[in-house]
Amino acid sequence: MSRSSAMPEGGTAPLLLAVTLWTYRKLLLIQPSAFRREYGNSITQVFRQTCLDAYRSNGAPGVMRLWLPACGDVLLGALAEYSLLIVGTLKGSPLMVQYRRSASVIFAAFIAFVIVGIGFQKSGEYIMQTSLPDTYPLLAISYDAMMVGAVVALLAVLVGGVPIAIAALRYAIAHRRGDILARFAVPPVALLVIIAGGFIVVSYNIGGNTAATIHTPARFAAIGSLVVLFILGAVASAYAVLDAISRAEIPEGLLRFALLPGVVATLAMVVMVLAHLLWSFTLWQHAPDIFWGDDGLLATSTLVGMIVQVAVMLVATIVAIRALAQGFAARNATPNLA
């Protein structure tokens, strides 16, 4: 082992590193087995070196600040990998398979936006409560554009997705498919678990809620666990719904219709990406102390948080646009069915 990659000696920090790496390896178990066999070792080695570098630069807080981004990367990656597996099990003609694929990918991209959007809203609410939005209207305009885009994308996904979900439920009931019904039960159960977790943290004030306690390990663990719980719930719910729909026979007309709301949802995603970039640029120009400070989630780096948010949103938007283009290409190739 090279000197640069050796584990630091002594103190509680090596224990923190060991626990972090152990937890990360366990978190990788949510990935499909084939993915773990091919990429598991290399991903773990890269994360291990990242933890070592963070510890040498910023000590234990530097390692703790990697927890949320690392969990987000693993969970979003798992969502993408399982979406590909679902696509492989889709039923119907090649045309219907493409329709299902397009609708499923757009829905998965929207879930990624939901996760990132909540992070943006929580990290940006303090900034929006200051005098900055009144002084620099572009901050308010871009922030409002993000919120409007989120509402429009949600409505579009509901318009396109609810009829498909209802059709899948009808199929499950008519054919007594308990496996499909069980998967549709995952989202409400996940929501109840998240609410229960939030109630426990708030009721017992775990980790405190003051400026003096925000950087403590207890606070990081309490709020960080809620964030991870929410991300896990969102990913599990999205996967369960997509898997349920893949097991049902859905009328082709509903799948074809879903492309139109998909256009609206994808355009809303584009608007949200541009609004986030404008918001970040305005903050950099007029409030550099906040831009370069630690006003992100759990008092983490504002810049790092914005980079992660924009990166996830950009990738999700590109994926959605590609899926939409493929869906319309299949639709246009069969004009007699469109």
RODO-2510 file (C-alpha; in nm, 4 decimals, decimal comma):
residues 338
     n   res          X          Y          Z
     1     m     0,0000     0,0000     0,0000
     2     s     0,1340     0,3441    -0,0889
     3     r     0,2011     0,6024     0,1785
     4     s    -0,0584     0,8385     0,0315
     5     s    -0,3348     0,5835     0,0708
     6     a    -0,2417     0,4573     0,4160
     7     m    -0,5059     0,4825     0,6874
     8     p    -0,4392     0,7530     0,9512
     9     e    -0,3385     0,6168     1,2899
    10     g    -0,4750     0,6830     1,6388
    11     g    -0,7763     0,8693     1,7784
    12     t    -1,1428     0,8341     1,6965
    13     a    -1,1044     0,9517     1,3370
    14     p    -0,9874     0,6101     1,2079
    15     l    -1,2967     0,4609     1,3721
    16     l    -1,5117     0,7186     1,1916
    17     l    -1,3402     0,6293     0,8630
    18     a    -1,3886     0,2587     0,9242
    19     v    -1,7586     0,3050     1,0082
    20     t    -1,8077     0,5297     0,7043
    21     l    -1,6477     0,2765     0,4683
    22     w    -1,8374    -0,0135     0,6264
    23     t    -2,1666     0,1751     0,5903
    24     y    -2,0854     0,2667     0,2300
    25     r    -2,0128    -0,0965     0,1421
    26     k    -2,3433    -0,2005     0,2996
    27     l    -2,5255     0,0754     0,1122
    28     l    -2,3855    -0,0607    -0,2139
    29     l    -2,5846    -0,3777    -0,1474
    30     i    -2,8953    -0,2002    -0,2796
    31     q    -2,7339    -0,2031    -0,6240
    32     p    -2,8133    -0,4980    -0,8544
    33     s    -2,5788    -0,7911    -0,7958
    34     a    -2,4394    -0,7794    -1,1499
    35     f    -2,3474    -0,4119    -1,1042
    36     r    -2,1780    -0,4852    -0,7704
    37     r    -1,9724    -0,7678    -0,9188
    38     e    -1,8453    -0,5506    -1,2018
    39     y    -1,7971    -0,2138    -1,0331
    40     g    -1,8251    -0,2655    -0,6552
    41     n    -1,4546    -0,2931    -0,5744
    42     s    -1,3450     0,0017    -0,7870
    43     i    -1,6241     0,2267    -0,6517
    44     t    -1,5321     0,1362    -0,2933
    45     q    -1,1632     0,2077    -0,3547
    46     v    -1,2397     0,5495    -0,5018
    47     f    -1,4663     0,6387    -0,2094
    48     r    -1,2037     0,5177     0,0387
    49     q    -0,9411     0,7447    -0,1133
    50     t    -1,1885     1,0343    -0,1161
    51     c    -1,2516     0,9809     0,2571
    52     l    -0,8798     0,9754     0,3290
    53     d    -0,8256     1,2978     0,1347
    54     a    -1,1173     1,4641     0,3110
    55     y    -0,9845     1,3586     0,6518
    56     r    -0,6364     1,4905     0,5804
    57     s    -0,7783     1,8226     0,4606
    58     n    -1,0599     1,8873     0,7111
    59     g    -1,0489     1,6122     0,9719
    60     a    -1,3611     1,4300     1,0875
    61     p    -1,6028     1,7059     0,9678
    62     g    -1,4613     1,6655     0,6177
    63     v    -1,5467     1,2954     0,6209
    64     m    -1,8950     1,3609     0,7605
    65     r    -1,9672     1,6092     0,4832
    66     l    -1,9211     1,3250     0,2331
    67     w    -2,2073     1,1233     0,3808
    68     l    -2,5018     1,2908     0,2097
    69     p    -2,3431     1,3278    -0,1391
    70     a    -2,2216     0,9670    -0,1243
    71     c    -2,5644     0,8352    -0,0234
    72     g    -2,7277     1,0397    -0,2964
    73     d    -2,4886     0,9069    -0,5607
    74     v    -2,5459     0,5438    -0,4599
    75     l    -2,9240     0,5767    -0,4372
    76     l    -2,9649     0,7627    -0,7666
    77     g    -2,7330     0,5119    -0,9318
    78     a    -2,9415     0,2266    -0,7938
    79     l    -3,2580     0,3894    -0,9286
    80     a    -3,1010     0,4116    -1,2741
    81     e    -2,9742     0,0522    -1,2669
    82     y    -3,3069    -0,0914    -1,1523
    83     s    -3,4885     0,1161    -1,4130
    84     l    -3,2783    -0,0579    -1,6760
    85     l    -3,3718    -0,3952    -1,5255
    86     i    -3,7389    -0,3016    -1,5360
    87     v    -3,7064    -0,2021    -1,8991
    88     g    -3,5695    -0,5495    -1,9681
    89     t    -3,8875    -0,7088    -1,8308
    90     l    -4,1420    -0,4880    -2,0067
    91     k    -4,4258    -0,6646    -2,1812
    92     g    -4,5858    -0,6070    -2,5180
    93     s    -4,4855    -0,5194    -2,8728
    94     p    -4,1602    -0,3308    -2,9446
    95     l    -4,3673    -0,0146    -2,9830
    96     m    -4,5312    -0,0575    -2,6416
    97     v    -4,1950    -0,1431    -2,4877
    98     q    -4,0598     0,1890    -2,6149
    99     y    -4,3614     0,3771    -2,4813
   100     r    -4,3176     0,2126    -2,1420
   101     r    -3,9457     0,2828    -2,1459
   102     s    -3,9975     0,6500    -2,2239
   103     a    -4,2646     0,6946    -1,9569
   104     s    -4,0609     0,5048    -1,6966
   105     v    -3,7409     0,6999    -1,7609
   106     i    -3,9211     1,0368    -1,7487
   107     f    -4,0825     0,9362    -1,4200
   108     a    -3,7447     0,8302    -1,2757
   109     a    -3,5924     1,1609    -1,3899
   110     f    -3,8764     1,3467    -1,2188
   111     i    -3,8110     1,1596    -0,8920
   112     a    -3,4452     1,2683    -0,9142
   113     f    -3,5692     1,6269    -0,9536
   114     v    -3,7949     1,5876    -0,6487
   115     i    -3,5033     1,4722    -0,4325
   116     v    -3,2719     1,7489    -0,5530
   117     g    -3,5468     2,0129    -0,5510
   118     i    -3,6241     1,9540    -0,1852
   119     g    -3,2536     1,9880    -0,1083
   120     f    -3,2440     2,3171    -0,3005
   121     q    -3,5538     2,4482    -0,1252
   122     k    -3,4219     2,3633     0,2217
   123     s    -3,0743     2,5058     0,1572
   124     g    -3,2080     2,8181    -0,0145
   125     e    -3,4929     2,9104     0,2205
   126     y    -3,2616     3,0982     0,4576
   127     i    -3,1218     3,3042     0,1719
   128     m    -3,4698     3,3842     0,0437
   129     q    -3,5712     3,5090     0,3894
   130     t    -3,3004     3,7764     0,3880
   131     s    -3,3140     4,1115     0,2087
   132     l    -3,1187     3,9725    -0,0882
   133     p    -3,4253     3,8834    -0,3038
   134     d    -3,5611     4,2382    -0,2643
   135     t    -3,2244     4,3926    -0,3439
   136     y    -3,1500     4,1620    -0,6357
   137     p    -3,4794     4,0655    -0,8065
   138     l    -3,3130     3,7979    -1,0207
   139     l    -3,2789     3,5854    -0,7071
   140     a    -3,6533     3,6021    -0,6476
   141     i    -3,7398     3,5505    -1,0142
   142     s    -3,5153     3,2462    -1,0552
   143     y    -3,6294     3,0964    -0,7243
   144     d    -3,9961     3,1421    -0,8179
   145     a    -3,9246     2,9890    -1,1590
   146     m    -3,7849     2,6823    -0,9824
   147     m    -4,0987     2,6514    -0,7695
   148     v    -4,3355     2,7015    -1,0652
   149     g    -4,1382     2,4520    -1,2729
   150     a    -4,1655     2,1959    -0,9929
   151     v    -4,5442     2,2378    -0,9748
   152     v    -4,5842     2,2155    -1,3536
   153     a    -4,3647     1,9027    -1,3709
   154     l    -4,5638     1,7409    -1,0892
   155     l    -4,8967     1,8124    -1,2574
   156     a    -4,7675     1,6807    -1,5905
   157     v    -4,6417     1,3592    -1,4305
   158     l    -4,9777     1,3144    -1,2565
   159     v    -5,1734     1,3725    -1,5785
   160     g    -4,9655     1,1175    -1,7652
   161     g    -4,8997     0,8729    -1,4825
   162     v    -5,2227     0,8457    -1,2832
   163     p    -5,4258     0,6877    -1,5692
   164     i    -5,1472     0,4325    -1,6194
   165     a    -5,1359     0,3550    -1,2466
   166     i    -5,5153     0,3146    -1,2356
   167     a    -5,5025     0,0800    -1,5352
   168     a    -5,2329    -0,1266    -1,3626
   169     l    -5,4406    -0,1430    -1,0425
   170     r    -5,7482    -0,2538    -1,2368
   171     y    -5,5425    -0,5230    -1,4069
   172     a    -5,4065    -0,6393    -1,0702
   173     i    -5,7519    -0,6592    -0,9124
   174     a    -5,9101    -0,8286    -1,2140
   175     h    -5,6331    -1,0895    -1,2358
   176     r    -5,5779    -1,1213    -0,8600
   177     r    -5,2168    -1,0120    -0,8867
   178     g    -5,1118    -0,9610    -0,5279
   179     d    -4,7533    -0,8922    -0,6341
   180     i    -4,8639    -0,5800    -0,8217
   181     l    -5,0849    -0,4585    -0,5371
   182     a    -4,8021    -0,5107    -0,2890
   183     r    -4,5746    -0,2890    -0,4964
   184     f    -4,8323    -0,0119    -0,5075
   185     a    -4,8434    -0,0291    -0,1263
   186     v    -4,4751     0,0680    -0,1009
   187     p    -4,5186     0,4496    -0,1491
   188     p    -4,7759     0,4993     0,1325
   189     v    -4,5759     0,2753     0,3655
   190     a    -4,2563     0,4662     0,2824
   191     l    -4,4354     0,7967     0,3480
   192     l    -4,5528     0,6762     0,6895
   193     v    -4,1988     0,5672     0,7794
   194     i    -4,0569     0,9065     0,6771
   195     i    -4,3241     1,0913     0,8768
   196     a    -4,2540     0,8724     1,1797
   197     g    -3,8814     0,9412     1,1510
   198     g    -3,9383     1,3150     1,1294
   199     f    -4,1764     1,3047     1,4259
   200     i    -3,9172     1,1253     1,6389
   201     v    -3,6391     1,3718     1,5523
   202     v    -3,8588     1,6770     1,6141
   203     s    -4,0315     1,5450     1,9278
   204     y    -3,7079     1,4492     2,1002
   205     n    -3,5092     1,7376     1,9492
   206     i    -3,2335     1,4947     1,8595
   207     g    -2,9056     1,6748     1,8037
   208     g    -3,0486     2,0134     1,9045
   209     n    -3,1616     2,2930     1,6780
   210     t    -2,9288     2,5850     1,7433
   211     a    -2,6265     2,7366     1,5734
   212     a    -2,4095     2,5814     1,8426
   213     t    -2,5305     2,2276     1,7722
   214     i    -2,5663     2,2292     1,3936
   215     h    -2,2129     2,0961     1,3381
   216     t    -2,2272     1,8294     1,6084
   217     p    -2,2197     1,4597     1,5131
   218     a    -2,5602     1,4105     1,6791
   219     r    -2,7175     1,6780     1,4597
   220     f    -2,5534     1,5415     1,1467
   221     a    -2,6710     1,1912     1,2350
   222     a    -3,0281     1,3017     1,3117
   223     i    -3,0920     1,5189     1,0068
   224     g    -2,8675     1,3088     0,7845
   225     s    -3,0650     0,9973     0,8735
   226     l    -3,3879     1,1759     0,7785
   227     v    -3,2390     1,2795     0,4442
   228     v    -3,1201     0,9246     0,3754
   229     l    -3,4579     0,7883     0,4855
   230     f    -3,6358     1,0236     0,2470
   231     i    -3,4068     0,9339    -0,0439
   232     l    -3,4450     0,5621     0,0268
   233     g    -3,8218     0,6016     0,0449
   234     a    -3,8343     0,7966    -0,2815
   235     v    -3,6146     0,5457    -0,4639
   236     a    -3,8006     0,2448    -0,3235
   237     s    -4,1373     0,4001    -0,4105
   238     a    -4,0330     0,4872    -0,7643
   239     y    -3,8901     0,1417    -0,8244
   240     a    -4,1971    -0,0305    -0,6779
   241     v    -4,4407     0,1701    -0,8921
   242     l    -4,2377     0,1183    -1,2104
   243     d    -4,2046    -0,2530    -1,1363
   244     a    -4,5794    -0,2806    -1,0708
   245     i    -4,6623    -0,1125    -1,4008
   246     s    -4,4137    -0,3325    -1,5854
   247     r    -4,5995    -0,6420    -1,4600
   248     a    -4,9410    -0,5222    -1,5805
   249     e    -5,0942    -0,4986    -1,9251
   250     i    -5,1486    -0,1302    -2,0004
   251     p    -5,3579    -0,0088    -2,2966
   252     e    -5,1320     0,1253    -2,5678
   253     g    -5,3365     0,4445    -2,5938
   254     l    -5,2529     0,5425    -2,2352
   255     l    -4,8829     0,4839    -2,2905
   256     r    -4,8914     0,6846    -2,6123
   257     f    -5,0838     0,9681    -2,4455
   258     a    -4,8260     0,9836    -2,1638
   259     l    -4,5722     1,1211    -2,4110
   260     l    -4,7600     1,4541    -2,4286
   261     p    -4,7486     1,5290    -2,0534
   262     g    -4,3920     1,3995    -2,0726
   263     v    -4,3083     1,6900    -2,3032
   264     v    -4,4481     1,9372    -2,0489
   265     a    -4,2610     1,7718    -1,7601
   266     t    -3,9338     1,7706    -1,9531
   267     l    -3,9726     2,1370    -2,0536
   268     a    -4,0351     2,2182    -1,6874
   269     m    -3,7127     2,0355    -1,6012
   270     v    -3,5238     2,2470    -1,8544
   271     v    -3,6704     2,5640    -1,7018
   272     m    -3,5693     2,4478    -1,3542
   273     v    -3,2105     2,3800    -1,4603
   274     l    -3,1810     2,7246    -1,6198
   275     a    -3,3457     2,8891    -1,3174
   276     h    -3,1044     2,7147    -1,0811
   277     l    -2,8071     2,8294    -1,2880
   278     l    -2,9388     3,1880    -1,2879
   279     w    -3,0016     3,1744    -0,9126
   280     s    -2,6495     3,0425    -0,8483
   281     f    -2,4890     3,2995    -1,0782
   282     t    -2,6795     3,5856    -0,9133
   283     l    -2,5779     3,4632    -0,5686
   284     w    -2,2135     3,4441    -0,6809
   285     q    -2,2239     3,7970    -0,8229
   286     h    -2,4008     3,9735    -0,5378
   287     a    -2,3470     3,7578    -0,2264
   288     p    -2,0071     3,5888    -0,2648
   289     d    -1,9763     3,5396     0,1118
   290     i    -2,2817     3,3114     0,1022
   291     f    -2,1834     3,1525    -0,2292
   292     w    -1,8436     3,0489    -0,0931
   293     g    -1,9730     2,9871     0,2590
   294     d    -2,1397     2,6998     0,4406
   295     d    -2,5082     2,7760     0,3971
   296     g    -2,5983     2,4448     0,2378
   297     l    -2,7916     2,1586     0,3939
   298     l    -2,6615     2,0911     0,7472
   299     a    -2,4283     2,3909     0,7126
   300     t    -2,2289     2,2219     0,4366
   301     s    -2,0608     2,4028     0,1490
   302     t    -2,3086     2,6106    -0,0504
   303     l    -2,1040     2,5694    -0,3686
   304     v    -2,0722     2,1913    -0,3375
   305     g    -2,4456     2,1605    -0,2761
   306     m    -2,5272     2,3686    -0,5847
   307     i    -2,2848     2,1710    -0,8011
   308     v    -2,4423     1,8402    -0,6927
   309     q    -2,7931     1,9764    -0,7480
   310     v    -2,7206     2,1145    -1,0948
   311     a    -2,5313     1,7999    -1,1978
   312     v    -2,8177     1,5686    -1,0981
   313     m    -3,0780     1,7951    -1,2581
   314     l    -2,8790     1,8252    -1,5799
   315     v    -2,8239     1,4514    -1,6121
   316     a    -3,1908     1,3796    -1,5347
   317     t    -3,3020     1,6353    -1,7946
   318     i    -3,0755     1,4926    -2,0640
   319     v    -3,1994     1,1411    -1,9874
   320     a    -3,5627     1,2588    -2,0025
   321     i    -3,5092     1,4407    -2,3336
   322     r    -3,3485     1,1318    -2,4846
   323     a    -3,6311     0,9069    -2,3631
   324     l    -3,8878     1,1499    -2,4990
   325     a    -3,7163     1,1628    -2,8374
   326     q    -3,7105     0,7839    -2,8562
   327     g    -4,0774     0,7639    -2,7646
   328     f    -4,1825     1,0108    -3,0345
   329     a    -3,9542     0,8415    -3,2865
   330     a    -4,1388     0,5151    -3,2229
   331     r    -4,4739     0,6935    -3,2419
   332     n    -4,3913     0,8658    -3,5700
   333     a    -4,2652     0,5385    -3,7166
   334     t    -4,6196     0,3974    -3,6870
   335     p    -4,8520     0,6806    -3,7946
   336     n    -5,1437     0,4455    -3,8336
   337     l    -5,1408     0,3819    -3,4576
   338     a    -5,0697     0,7401    -3,3472
***
